[in-house]
Amino acid sequence: MRQTFQVETRPTITEFLLREQRRVPAATGTFTAVVNNVRLACKRIAHVIGQGALSGAGGTAGSQNVQGETQMQLDVLADEIFVRTNEWSGTLAGLVSEEREEPIQIPEEHPRGRYLLVFDPLDGSSNVDVNVSVGSIFSVLRCPDGVTEPRARDFLQPGTRQVAAGYAIYGPTTMLVLTLGRGTHGFTLDRNMGEFILTHPDMTIPASTREFAINASNERFWEPPVRRYVAECIQGKSGTRGADFNMRWIASMVAEVHRILVRGGLFMYPRDTKDPAKPGRLRLMYEANPMSMLVEQAGGAASTGRGRILEVEPTSLHQRVPVILGSREEVARIESYHHDHDAGISPPSAPPLFGERSLFTKA
Ligand code: F6P
């Protein structure tokens, strides 16, 4: 009798990319090569992160990034890995990194390509030392026609113009989650083979949820619509929502978005008054836009509270934006609370929730 063997039949990411490429008869393979190189950069970063304290790259780098945040040694290393793995390929016209103020030019010795790569090489890096999941986030745009040395303005395209977006999550398993504009798909790194395998095809965010994530320590800085939403969730069964909610906060956007893509939920880093110069915490070009494309492609929604994130016209490379994303019924509810607030319509349950006192203290 013929012996049967268990053979891995799920597609590798290479097979997935080539199948997608074949759907476009005029495709040259350049775009496939862009995503392939990003994949390699993520594998290299996963290797370093996986070594933890053994890598010798822990702790702070003794410098600040363009946002004035303390850079970790791993931020600098991950940035270097992303740039070195992608700049030589001939597929890119330029790159933008969270860690650098200006766009990165392709060195003279390498050919130029038609795509722009925007990335956050290591998001949530303050979590690395405590062994909590972190990730890399990326967005691929087309370089405007006729431009060979892209400047900042060439990158300032709304999120609707992204041709691909994704993140790698470095957690108990390393995964790459990707959209090329036809659904959101998750690939798990098989460490023995060194290849990502399609394990989560067509990730779908349920329309409703009973789980939300927000940094509640900022409550006093939130706008009334967000205070209203969170207050109603916390009231649970006895409040207007008539249901109990769970709250989560990992302080690592990649881990929060991953949870939402796997089981639904809502993530908020809304506009607040903590620093009036900043309309939000998260960066539009390499955090909010790629995550919004992934979430929308999975059937969810992503909003500033006052409009679709993907339609925000960027004005600067490192600009910040309020972010509310996840299950679409909850996003729509918060948008309606913003609308009511801006139109001067008081919620039925207004007093005393809208007073100055904390939502977390009894009157
Ligand atoms: O932007 C970096 C980041 O670490 C995100 O990944 C995360 O959602 C957020 O900042 C955490 O912010 P906070 O420190 O206010 O909780």
Residues whose N, C-alpha, C, O or C-beta is under 5 A from the ligand:
A	BS01	F6P	D123 G124 N215 A251 S252 M253 V254
